[in-house]
Amino acid sequence: MTVLFTGVLLPLTVFIVLVDAIGEGKPLPVDTALLMWMQARASPALDGFFVVVSRFGYEWGVIPLDLLLVAGLLWRRRWRDAAFAATALAGAALLNLGSKQLFQRVRPDLWESIAPESTFSFPSGHAMGAMALALTLVLLAWPTRWRHLVVLFAVVFVALVGISRVYLGVHFPSDILAGWCAALAWVLGMHLLMYRWRRSGPDG
């Protein structure tokens, strides 16, 4: 029940609150303030760093790792884990595409981005994809001795990808938070659904 509340219901509640807050189509005051705070700290070195991080948050990192993770689990005949990973990762991507079309939030235009985007803004696909991958890895690694290292990687990776999108001016901070919440609820919900029988079985 604790996992269900904190990992699924609470993120969903936050997501719904954000949807309501952006309903008028205007940037939230905190969104604008954080974007301008980030822009004030821009530098050529940070420009290059966050462009690379942003690309690893999608085409250079998340997408290849998604495919490698599912393929590796299939190769090792871990059928249930492979099904969970495929459902969690592909489902998160489809949910993001659907949500963008549903809410159609225009991206920030406070300055000309060095890495412009043309799709809708809410929720962030990079944030959602990074969180879905990171959380899937954490859940798969949790029974092993590697869990602490994977959790550290997950936290750093998800945070950097989210920050990179705000730094580049292509997402509002609320887009990032919404992406994280949606991915948390989806991946943990799938994990609870697909592994529930193990926890309730005779072996715990």
Backbone as CSV, one residue per row, in Angstrom:
resi,resn,N_x,N_y,N_z,CA_x,CA_y,CA_z,C_x,C_y,C_z
1,MET,0.825,-1.206,0.000,0.000,0.000,0.000,0.863,1.261,0.000
2,THR,1.991,1.202,0.697,2.890,2.362,0.727,3.435,2.664,-0.653
3,VAL,3.869,1.609,-1.356,4.382,1.790,-2.716,3.273,2.285,-3.636
4,LEU,2.079,1.731,-3.496,0.960,2.141,-4.330,0.657,3.624,-4.144
5,PHE,0.677,4.091,-2.897,0.360,5.492,-2.629,1.482,6.422,-3.073
6,THR,2.704,6.167,-2.595,3.815,7.085,-2.864,4.336,6.981,-4.290
7,GLY,4.235,5.788,-4.882,4.805,5.599,-6.205,3.828,5.726,-7.347
8,VAL,2.545,5.592,-7.080,1.551,5.646,-8.144,0.532,6.763,-7.910
9,LEU,-0.183,6.709,-6.802,-1.253,7.677,-6.566,-0.733,9.094,-6.351
10,LEU,0.345,9.240,-5.585,0.881,10.583,-5.341,1.409,11.234,-6.620
11,PRO,2.227,10.530,-7.431,2.643,11.134,-8.705,1.477,11.471,-9.622
12,LEU,0.459,10.606,-9.652,-0.709,10.904,-10.476,-1.422,12.168,-10.003
13,THR,-1.495,12.331,-8.678,-2.125,13.534,-8.130,-1.366,14.787,-8.535
14,VAL,-0.035,14.724,-8.435,0.795,15.866,-8.830,0.602,16.167,-10.316
15,PHE,0.552,15.120,-11.128,0.357,15.299,-12.567,-0.969,16.001,-12.844
16,ILE,-2.029,15.571,-12.173,-3.346,16.178,-12.372,-3.346,17.642,-11.935
17,VAL,-2.679,17.933,-10.830,-2.574,19.324,-10.366,-1.852,20.177,-11.406
18,LEU,-0.790,19.640,-12.001,-0.057,20.374,-13.031,-0.922,20.595,-14.268
19,VAL,-1.676,19.582,-14.651,-2.577,19.729,-15.797,-3.575,20.849,-15.544
20,ASP,-4.122,20.890,-14.346,-5.070,21.944,-13.997,-4.400,23.316,-13.995
21,ALA,-3.139,23.358,-13.520,-2.436,24.639,-13.406,-2.099,25.235,-14.765
22,ILE,-1.838,24.390,-15.753,-1.477,24.911,-17.074,-2.693,24.992,-17.991
23,GLY,-3.867,24.765,-17.438,-5.074,24.714,-18.250,-5.342,25.970,-19.045
24,GLU,-4.908,27.119,-18.551,-5.149,28.377,-19.245,-4.132,28.638,-20.347
25,GLY,-3.132,27.765,-20.452,-2.132,27.917,-21.504,-1.047,28.928,-21.214
26,LYS,-0.999,29.446,-20.006,0.000,30.451,-19.642,1.095,29.812,-18.798
27,PRO,2.342,30.314,-18.913,3.413,29.785,-18.068,3.134,30.057,-16.596
28,LEU,3.477,29.123,-15.744,3.370,29.358,-14.315,4.468,30.316,-13.891
29,PRO,4.216,31.175,-12.891,5.257,32.111,-12.440,6.559,31.425,-12.073
30,VAL,6.469,30.276,-11.413,7.689,29.569,-11.021,8.420,29.035,-12.242
31,ASP,7.682,28.677,-13.300,8.317,28.228,-14.527,9.200,29.316,-15.116
32,THR,8.631,30.484,-15.269,9.373,31.594,-15.855,10.570,31.974,-14.999
33,ALA,10.370,32.013,-13.687,11.458,32.395,-12.781,12.621,31.415,-12.860
34,LEU,12.328,30.119,-12.881,13.391,29.122,-12.937,14.091,29.123,-14.295
35,LEU,13.340,29.323,-15.358,13.953,29.412,-16.678,14.921,30.596,-16.759
36,MET,14.500,31.746,-16.273,15.360,32.920,-16.327,16.563,32.772,-15.402
37,TRP,16.372,32.125,-14.259,17.501,31.860,-13.356,18.532,30.972,-14.041
38,MET,18.061,29.970,-14.763,18.968,29.075,-15.465,19.676,29.795,-16.607
39,GLN,18.939,30.594,-17.357,19.534,31.307,-18.479,20.611,32.280,-18.020
40,ALA,20.435,32.869,-16.848,21.419,33.820,-16.327,22.759,33.157,-16.022
41,ARG,22.774,31.841,-15.901,23.999,31.096,-15.601,24.579,30.395,-16.821
42,ALA,24.076,30.734,-17.983,24.544,30.091,-19.209,25.987,30.473,-19.512
43,SER,26.707,29.541,-20.098,28.083,29.760,-20.522,28.383,28.803,-21.670
44,PRO,29.408,29.055,-22.473,29.741,28.123,-23.559,30.016,26.707,-23.062
45,ALA,30.690,26.587,-21.925,30.993,25.250,-21.390,29.715,24.516,-21.002
46,LEU,28.812,25.214,-20.313,27.549,24.589,-19.936,26.679,24.304,-21.154
47,ASP,26.749,25.174,-22.157,26.001,24.930,-23.397,26.377,23.567,-23.970
48,GLY,27.674,23.347,-24.143,28.136,22.088,-24.712,27.787,20.895,-23.848
49,PHE,27.953,21.050,-22.529,27.679,19.951,-21.607,26.216,19.542,-21.647
50,PHE,25.323,20.512,-21.573,23.904,20.170,-21.498,23.332,19.738,-22.849
51,VAL,23.921,20.160,-23.950,23.505,19.625,-25.248,23.807,18.133,-25.312
52,VAL,25.000,17.751,-24.855,25.373,16.333,-24.839,24.473,15.549,-23.892
53,VAL,24.242,16.083,-22.693,23.367,15.407,-21.728,21.974,15.222,-22.313
54,SER,21.468,16.268,-22.956,20.127,16.193,-23.536,20.044,15.104,-24.601
55,ARG,21.080,14.970,-25.395,21.073,13.935,-26.434,21.168,12.538,-25.828
56,PHE,21.920,12.405,-24.742,21.951,11.120,-24.055,20.600,10.817,-23.407
57,GLY,19.830,11.859,-23.143,18.503,11.669,-22.585,17.476,11.219,-23.606
58,TYR,17.920,11.044,-24.847,16.980,10.565,-25.870,17.701,9.708,-26.909
59,GLU,18.151,10.319,-28.006,18.622,9.507,-29.133,19.967,8.823,-28.894
60,TRP,20.855,9.417,-28.102,22.162,8.807,-27.877,22.169,7.816,-26.722
61,GLY,21.211,7.924,-25.820,21.264,7.105,-24.622,20.014,6.305,-24.347
62,VAL,18.915,6.992,-24.101,17.700,6.314,-23.642,17.180,5.312,-24.667
63,ILE,17.047,5.719,-25.912,16.494,4.807,-26.918,17.382,3.575,-27.121
64,PRO,18.711,3.730,-27.344,19.543,2.530,-27.479,19.540,1.654,-26.227
65,LEU,19.564,2.272,-25.045,19.568,1.486,-23.805,18.239,0.764,-23.599
66,ASP,17.140,1.393,-23.968,15.840,0.717,-23.904,15.876,-0.581,-24.719
67,LEU,16.355,-0.465,-25.944,16.389,-1.621,-26.840,17.365,-2.689,-26.341
68,LEU,18.533,-2.241,-25.862,19.532,-3.189,-25.364,19.041,-3.905,-24.112
69,LEU,18.342,-3.183,-23.241,17.840,-3.790,-22.016,16.846,-4.903,-22.330
70,VAL,15.880,-4.612,-23.171,14.874,-5.631,-23.517,15.526,-6.798,-24.253
71,ALA,16.422,-6.493,-25.196,17.094,-7.559,-25.945,17.951,-8.424,-25.014
72,GLY,18.650,-7.783,-24.064,19.477,-8.543,-23.140,18.666,-9.454,-22.240
73,LEU,17.523,-8.976,-21.787,16.660,-9.805,-20.949,16.081,-10.973,-21.740
74,LEU,15.733,-10.732,-22.995,15.237,-11.818,-23.839,16.338,-12.847,-24.098
75,TRP,17.541,-12.374,-24.353,18.666,-13.280,-24.618,18.955,-14.173,-23.414
76,ARG,18.755,-13.620,-22.208,18.976,-14.395,-20.990,17.733,-15.183,-20.575
77,ARG,16.716,-15.158,-21.401,15.467,-15.881,-21.175,14.754,-15.437,-19.887
78,ARG,14.897,-14.218,-19.556,14.171,-13.662,-18.413,12.871,-13.059,-18.960
79,TRP,11.938,-13.948,-19.279,10.761,-13.553,-20.026,9.906,-12.520,-19.297
80,ARG,9.663,-12.740,-18.013,8.811,-11.802,-17.274,9.489,-10.431,-17.153
81,ASP,10.782,-10.441,-16.878,11.509,-9.174,-16.786,11.518,-8.452,-18.132
82,ALA,11.693,-9.208,-19.207,11.678,-8.602,-20.540,10.315,-8.004,-20.853
83,ALA,9.253,-8.727,-20.498,7.900,-8.224,-20.736,7.649,-6.957,-19.924
84,PHE,8.111,-6.960,-18.669,7.951,-5.769,-17.836,8.702,-4.585,-18.432
85,ALA,9.969,-4.788,-18.799,10.773,-3.699,-19.338,10.165,-3.154,-20.626
86,ALA,9.751,-4.053,-21.516,9.160,-3.613,-22.779,7.870,-2.826,-22.549
87,THR,7.034,-3.326,-21.641,5.778,-2.637,-21.342,6.024,-1.283,-20.690
88,ALA,6.942,-1.248,-19.740,7.236,-0.008,-19.024,7.805,1.048,-19.959
89,LEU,8.766,0.665,-20.787,9.474,1.626,-21.626,8.650,2.052,-22.839
90,ALA,8.100,1.075,-23.544,7.282,1.421,-24.711,6.000,2.134,-24.288
91,GLY,5.407,1.684,-23.191,4.189,2.329,-22.704,4.416,3.773,-22.320
92,ALA,5.545,4.050,-21.666,5.863,5.428,-21.283,6.014,6.308,-22.518
93,ALA,6.667,5.778,-23.560,6.841,6.556,-24.787,5.496,6.857,-25.447
94,LEU,4.628,5.869,-25.517,3.313,6.068,-26.133,2.450,7.027,-25.313
95,LEU,2.527,6.896,-23.992,1.777,7.816,-23.134,2.248,9.252,-23.317
96,ASN,3.541,9.417,-23.502,4.067,10.760,-23.699,3.562,11.356,-25.005
97,LEU,3.616,10.565,-26.070,3.132,11.060,-27.359,1.653,11.436,-27.286
98,GLY,0.869,10.587,-26.640,-0.551,10.875,-26.505,-0.823,12.108,-25.659
99,SER,-0.070,12.253,-24.567,-0.259,13.400,-23.681,0.095,14.701,-24.381
100,LYS,1.169,14.709,-25.149,1.555,15.921,-25.878,0.440,16.367,-26.824
101,GLN,-0.136,15.402,-27.532,-1.211,15.747,-28.458,-2.476,16.188,-27.726
102,LEU,-2.701,15.630,-26.556,-3.896,15.983,-25.791,-3.803,17.388,-25.218
103,PHE,-2.657,17.730,-24.629,-2.537,19.009,-23.927,-1.999,20.124,-24.818
104,GLN,-1.189,19.796,-25.821,-0.708,20.750,-26.822,-0.161,22.040,-26.209
105,ARG,0.665,21.893,-25.229,1.292,23.064,-24.620,2.462,23.535,-25.486
106,VAL,2.487,24.818,-25.777,3.556,25.389,-26.593,4.826,25.497,-25.754
107,ARG,5.962,25.280,-26.388,7.236,25.339,-25.667,7.596,26.768,-25.263
108,PRO,8.491,26.906,-24.304,8.923,28.257,-23.895,9.558,29.003,-25.066
109,ASP,9.415,30.324,-25.060,10.041,31.144,-26.098,10.697,32.380,-25.484
110,LEU,11.293,32.186,-24.302,11.910,33.316,-23.607,13.222,33.730,-24.243
111,TRP,13.874,32.805,-24.947,15.091,33.120,-25.695,15.228,32.080,-26.803
112,GLU,16.119,32.345,-27.726,16.337,31.404,-28.831,17.232,30.265,-28.355
113,SER,16.697,29.064,-28.352,17.436,27.914,-27.849,18.523,27.485,-28.829
114,ILE,19.622,26.959,-28.288,20.685,26.416,-29.128,20.354,24.998,-29.588
115,ALA,19.284,24.438,-29.054,18.831,23.095,-29.456,17.309,23.115,-29.564
116,PRO,16.768,23.834,-30.528,15.309,24.045,-30.603,14.545,22.756,-30.877
117,GLU,13.299,22.752,-30.439,12.380,21.633,-30.651,11.099,22.173,-31.287
118,SER,10.408,21.316,-32.020,9.207,21.762,-32.722,7.926,21.079,-32.233
119,THR,8.057,20.067,-31.376,6.870,19.361,-30.898,6.279,20.088,-29.689
120,PHE,5.178,19.565,-29.169,4.565,20.160,-27.992,5.410,19.884,-26.746
121,SER,5.103,20.591,-25.676,6.005,20.660,-24.536,5.633,19.781,-23.347
122,PHE,4.347,19.517,-23.147,3.883,18.894,-21.894,3.308,17.513,-22.141
123,PRO,3.825,16.513,-21.404,4.979,16.527,-20.496,6.274,16.300,-21.276
124,SER,7.397,16.525,-20.637,8.688,16.359,-21.295,8.943,14.900,-21.657
125,GLY,9.199,14.646,-22.938,9.521,13.295,-23.368,10.875,12.834,-22.854
126,HIS,11.856,13.756,-22.821,13.175,13.409,-22.294,13.086,13.026,-20.820
127,ALA,12.378,13.847,-20.034,12.247,13.561,-18.601,11.502,12.261,-18.365
128,MET,10.457,12.032,-19.141,9.648,10.830,-18.970,10.425,9.582,-19.395
129,GLY,11.139,9.676,-20.513,11.919,8.549,-20.979,13.062,8.210,-20.055
130,ALA,13.750,9.241,-19.555,14.865,9.007,-18.636,14.377,8.384,-17.332
131,MET,13.276,8.888,-16.808,12.736,8.338,-15.567,12.252,6.905,-15.769
132,ALA,11.589,6.630,-16.882,11.096,5.278,-17.139,12.250,4.285,-17.217
133,LEU,13.299,4.646,-17.933,14.458,3.760,-18.038,15.137,3.587,-16.694
134,ALA,15.383,4.697,-15.997,16.087,4.633,-14.721,15.315,3.808,-13.699
135,LEU,14.016,4.032,-13.604,13.217,3.303,-12.621,13.111,1.828,-12.982
136,THR,13.010,1.529,-14.258,12.985,0.127,-14.681,14.277,-0.572,-14.283
137,LEU,15.405,0.084,-14.504,16.692,-0.496,-14.106,16.769,-0.689,-12.596
138,VAL,16.301,0.298,-11.842,16.326,0.186,-10.376,15.483,-0.998,-9.918
139,LEU,14.301,-1.140,-10.446,13.411,-2.234,-10.032,13.979,-3.599,-10.405
140,LEU,14.611,-3.688,-11.572,15.209,-4.950,-11.976,16.450,-5.278,-11.157
141,ALA,17.183,-4.245,-10.758,18.418,-4.459,-10.003,18.196,-4.549,-8.503
142,TRP,17.005,-4.213,-8.033,16.763,-4.125,-6.594,17.093,-5.410,-5.833
143,PRO,16.797,-6.602,-6.346,17.124,-7.818,-5.593,18.614,-8.164,-5.627
144,THR,19.427,-7.408,-6.352,20.828,-7.745,-6.524,21.726,-6.837,-5.700
145,ARG,23.012,-7.172,-5.690,23.983,-6.355,-4.952,24.312,-5.049,-5.665
146,TRP,23.840,-4.889,-6.902,24.129,-3.687,-7.685,23.121,-2.573,-7.455
147,ARG,22.140,-2.792,-6.595,21.035,-1.836,-6.515,21.470,-0.441,-6.097
148,HIS,22.406,-0.322,-5.173,22.811,1.011,-4.708,23.524,1.783,-5.825
149,LEU,24.354,1.101,-6.593,25.030,1.746,-7.712,24.025,2.166,-8.776
150,VAL,23.048,1.312,-9.044,22.030,1.628,-10.047,21.168,2.801,-9.583
151,VAL,20.822,2.833,-8.307,20.033,3.955,-7.775,20.811,5.258,-7.926
152,LEU,22.105,5.240,-7.628,22.939,6.446,-7.771,22.961,6.911,-9.216
153,PHE,23.189,5.978,-10.119,23.179,6.326,-11.545,21.826,6.906,-11.945
154,ALA,20.753,6.275,-11.496,19.408,6.691,-11.870,19.124,8.121,-11.425
155,VAL,19.454,8.425,-10.185,19.179,9.755,-9.647,19.956,10.823,-10.412
156,VAL,21.250,10.583,-10.626,22.089,11.563,-11.326,21.630,11.734,-12.768
157,PHE,21.369,10.617,-13.439,20.973,10.667,-14.842,19.649,11.399,-15.029
158,VAL,18.655,11.033,-14.247,17.329,11.659,-14.373,17.412,13.155,-14.069
159,ALA,18.151,13.521,-13.027,18.275,14.934,-12.666,18.969,15.736,-13.765
160,LEU,20.062,15.202,-14.301,20.807,15.936,-15.325,19.998,16.102,-16.609
161,VAL,19.294,15.067,-16.998,18.466,15.180,-18.206,17.386,16.234,-18.009
162,GLY,16.735,16.213,-16.862,15.703,17.208,-16.596,16.259,18.625,-16.587
163,ILE,17.393,18.819,-15.925,18.017,20.142,-15.863,18.421,20.609,-17.250
164,SER,18.925,19.669,-18.072,19.391,20.043,-19.412,18.260,20.622,-20.250
165,ARG,17.070,20.089,-20.104,15.948,20.561,-20.920,15.503,21.962,-20.518
166,VAL,15.591,22.248,-19.225,15.280,23.609,-18.755,16.387,24.567,-19.161
167,TYR,17.631,24.149,-18.981,18.776,24.995,-19.344,18.725,25.386,-20.816
168,LEU,18.372,24.440,-21.665,18.312,24.712,-23.104,17.086,25.526,-23.495
169,GLY,16.177,25.749,-22.545,15.019,26.596,-22.800,13.938,25.951,-23.644
170,VAL,13.925,24.618,-23.702,12.934,23.931,-24.539,11.808,23.306,-23.715
171,HIS,11.894,23.435,-22.398,10.836,22.920,-21.535,10.668,23.830,-20.320
172,PHE,9.426,23.949,-19.878,9.150,24.553,-18.584,9.497,23.529,-17.501
173,PRO,9.921,23.982,-16.323,10.148,23.038,-15.220,8.934,22.171,-14.911
174,SER,7.736,22.710,-15.073,6.538,21.902,-14.827,6.391,20.777,-15.839
175,ASP,6.924,20.959,-17.052,6.944,19.866,-18.028,7.802,18.715,-17.527
176,ILE,8.941,19.067,-16.937,9.876,18.066,-16.418,9.231,17.299,-15.264
177,LEU,8.657,18.036,-14.324,8.012,17.395,-13.179,6.870,16.492,-13.626
178,ALA,6.099,16.941,-14.598,4.993,16.123,-15.104,5.509,14.840,-15.750
179,GLY,6.590,14.946,-16.503,7.177,13.758,-17.116,7.669,12.760,-16.086
180,TRP,8.321,13.256,-15.049,8.784,12.374,-13.973,7.602,11.677,-13.296
181,CYS,6.567,12.441,-12.982,5.409,11.868,-12.279,4.696,10.825,-13.133
182,ALA,4.509,11.133,-14.406,3.826,10.190,-15.284,4.610,8.887,-15.413
183,ALA,5.930,8.997,-15.551,6.762,7.802,-15.679,6.770,6.999,-14.379
184,LEU,6.868,7.679,-13.252,6.816,6.984,-11.967,5.541,6.177,-11.818
185,ALA,4.420,6.816,-12.077,3.135,6.142,-11.909,3.004,4.962,-12.870
186,TRP,3.408,5.154,-14.117,3.257,4.096,-15.113,4.157,2.896,-14.807
187,VAL,5.447,3.151,-14.588,6.394,2.047,-14.404,6.115,1.292,-13.106
188,LEU,5.892,2.022,-12.021,5.596,1.344,-10.764,4.253,0.624,-10.830
189,GLY,3.288,1.216,-11.519,2.010,0.544,-11.674,2.149,-0.768,-12.431
190,MET,2.942,-0.759,-13.508,3.183,-1.987,-14.263,3.934,-3.017,-13.423
191,HIS,4.869,-2.551,-12.612,5.642,-3.475,-11.771,4.744,-4.130,-10.729
192,LEU,3.892,-3.354,-10.099,2.962,-3.913,-9.123,2.026,-4.920,-9.776
193,LEU,1.580,-4.609,-10.973,0.645,-5.491,-11.662,1.307,-6.799,-12.096
194,MET,2.512,-6.701,-12.648,3.142,-7.867,-13.251,3.888,-8.755,-12.259
195,TYR,4.231,-8.193,-11.083,4.984,-8.985,-10.101,4.189,-9.237,-8.820
196,ARG,2.924,-8.859,-8.812,2.129,-8.982,-7.592,2.042,-10.424,-7.112
197,TRP,1.921,-11.366,-8.055,1.751,-12.768,-7.663,2.961,-13.290,-6.905
198,ARG,4.156,-12.762,-7.201,5.350,-13.213,-6.494,5.338,-12.785,-5.039
199,ARG,4.902,-11.547,-4.808,4.879,-11.060,-3.424,3.823,-11.745,-2.603
200,SER,2.725,-12.157,-3.232,1.635,-12.771,-2.487,1.718,-14.289,-2.458
201,GLY,2.707,-14.870,-3.153,2.849,-16.318,-3.213,3.507,-16.880,-1.966
202,PRO,3.643,-18.201,-1.898,4.196,-18.841,-0.720,5.669,-18.513,-0.475
203,ASP,6.371,-18.093,-1.544,7.785,-17.761,-1.365,7.987,-16.279,-1.090
204,GLY,6.899,-15.544,-0.924,6.998,-14.109,-0.652,7.165,-13.304,-1.914
